[in-house]
Amino acid sequence: MIARMDEVVGRIDRTAASRQAQVRALSRTTSAMARRVATIAVALGLLFAATIAFGLIVGPIGLGGLATVIGLGVVAVALFLFFGGETPVVDYKEDMPNKAVVERLDTLLVRKRAALPAPAASRIDAISRQLPLLESRLAATATLDPLAQDARRLMGKHLPELIERYERVPADYRRERDAEGLTVDDRLVQGLDAANKALDDLGRKLAREDLDAFQTQGRFIESRYKEDDGLKGE
C-alpha cells in the first residue's frame, strides 16, 4: 500500500510540475508583453505631453506639426514592438541564491528551446518539468549543502554551457559525424538526457527526507489502526 501511494504521489507531482511549467511560461510571456505595452504607453504619453507643452508655451503646432507628432508616435510604437528585444539572462554567480539559479535556468531554456532541433527541444521540455519541484526543494536547502552544490553546478554552469557551445557550432558542421558516428545534434541530445537524469536523481535525493517521513507515518498508521475487527482500543 505504501509503495502504491508513493507511485500515486509521484505521478501527481510530475503532472503538477508539468502544469506549473506551462503556467510559468505563459506568465513570463504575459509579463513581458505587459511591460512592453506599459513602456509604449509611457513613451506616447511623454510625446503628447511635450506636444501640449509646446503648444501652450510656443504656439499652435498646426497640421504639419500634428502630422509629425503622429508619425513619431507610430515610429515609437513600431520600435518598441519589433525591436524592443528581451532582457538578457543574468550571469551565473557563486553567491546567487539556489532559487535564483533555478529561475535563471528556466528562463534560459524557454528562450533557447525554439532554436534547438526537435529531439533536443523535447528533452528541454522534460528538464523544464522538473524545475518547479527542484526550485521548491532547493529554496529550503542551504547553499553549501552537497546536494545543492551539485544542483548549482549542473543548472548554473554545465547545462547552460552545453547549450552555449552547441550554438557556437556553425549549422553546416552540425550534420557531420564524428569518429563514433554521432553528429553534434546527437551529442546535444545525449548531454540533455544525462542532465535530465541527473536532475531527476537530485530531486529524488532532495525529497528523500519527506519520502522517508511519509513511509514512517504510513507504517505507523498501518500498525496502529489496521485490525480485522476495526480500530484498536486504547
Helices and strands as residue ranges (DSSP letters): H 2-57, H 62-83, H 98-112, G 113-115, H 118-139, H 146-153, I 154-158, H 159-168, G 171-173, H 184-225
